């Protein structure tokens, strides 16, 4: 597979690569394309590469069981080896995970040694019904996760959500309150919600928390039963889009100036101006790891 490359930003900063992968019915081919993309991202000096939601499987409730596997398992073993072989952080989009009799939509994260350092199970299941447009019920087959997920990647602390998680500002705020400077959201918005809300939500979460937000979509496939919007994007703490894909397969790059987070928070110090005597975010024990 040939990947288009868009380079944004300055060298020698924390450089991320977002892989907008075309996902097909052949699981092995999907994983092989992901490994090729990881290698390409590393060769273009990325520190971290992120894959899209359901990168090894077509997206749909009828596919999750068939394509599911345990973690660790064949797909995550391939990601671990790719992280180690290319000396790069790998955020493994998501795959249908089987754990006992339950299925989850799960993102596995690997450090440059190939070690599994984080695992996020999608907290908010995508159950929507827009009459005449789209109905989708992840809860027909999937179970929700119950924790916020964060990890350290060199100089940057990163939070992870999956797709529908981005609509719930409390999750991103919990990660922000725990020191995250970047949120990654593998996601597959569709042709109804994508043009209406995809970029808007990313910019809102970035502005809410004065942090970087990046989203990673599958490429659009008009022949699929679920058609993804595409347009993987990186937004900075000022709410500006600094890198954006179209609908086609490819890799986009952004070099993140982490000092930008502190600068924006100092200029408009809203995070320290919150009236916690009037309102606040309450999380249940264990939701945010100690």
Secondary structure, 3 states (H helix, E strand, C coil): CCCEEECCCCCCCEEEEEEECCCCCCHHHHHHHHHHHHHHHHHCCCCEEECCCCCCCCCCHHHHHHHCECCCCHHHHHHHHHHHHHCCEEECCCEEEEECCEEEEEEEEECCCCCEEEEEECCCCCEEEECCCEEEEHHHCCCCCCCCEEEEECCEEEEEEEHHHHHCHHHHHHHHHCCCCEEEEECCCECCHHHHHHHHHHHHHHHHHCCEEEEECCCCCCCCCCCECCCCEEECCCCCEEEECCCCCEEEEEEECCHHHHHHHHHCCCCCCCCCCCCCCCCCCCCCCC
